[in-house]
């Protein structure tokens, strides 16, 4: 399940491409270890 702001669109070849619409969500995903 992706956070709001991320769009998963079908890509040719059976894969998927994640488009980052909201750059604010990047901080939520980059959690320092």
N, C-alpha and C positions, 0 to 999 in steps of 0.2 A: 504494500500500500504506500503510495507516494504522497508527500505533503502537497498542499495546494500550491500551485505555481509551477508544478511539473507536469508536462504533457507527454504521454507515451504514444507515439504514432508508429503505425506499421511501416516497416522498411522493406524494400525489394530484397528478396532472398529469404524471407521468412523471419527476419530479425526485427528488432524494434529500436527506434531512436528516441532518446529522452531529450526533450527540448526544455532548457531551463528558462522559465519566463520570469520568475521572481528571484533575483540574485540574493535576496535576504535569506532565502532558504538554504543557500550555500553554507552560511555560518552554522546552521542547525545540523548540517550533515558533516561538517568538518569538526569533529569533537576531538580535542587534544587528549592524548592518552596519558 
